[in-house]
């Protein structure tokens, strides 16, 4: 909304293109090459795991041990995917540094440093951390329960 009020001649499609360009610039310059590769690998792993899981449901029409293992893997990958992006304060420093290095501001970056916004950023960080921890806990529980069920059926 801030972008559209600052640039009334622009449309929502322009705003979406603007967001995509900011995300692409950030991914290219803020993330390390290792983070970029892990981001792509994790995203691909989630998609492949979901595809295999759907195929297993179509073929078997029930929960099998392999599908339970895939559930656990998906939760681990989601937790890892949530943990990959840099913290918000590092991102804010990155954009402030961008404004210093590029005074012409071709990307139309605006930074909201208000106390209210910083509180929201901290709330998002805490929520992201809790979500990551919950994904790892759920993944571990699923793997542990599937192991217990497997051992019980084998004896």
Buried (B, 14 or more C-beta within 10 A) or exposed (E): EEBBEEEEEBEEEEBEEBEEEBEEBBBEEBBEEEBBEBBEEBEEBBEEBEEBBEEBEEEEEEEBEEBBBBBBBBBBBBBBBBBBBBEBEEBBEBBEEBEEEEEEEEBEBEEEEEEEEBEEBEEEEEEBEEBBEBBBEBBBEBBEEBBEEEEEEEE
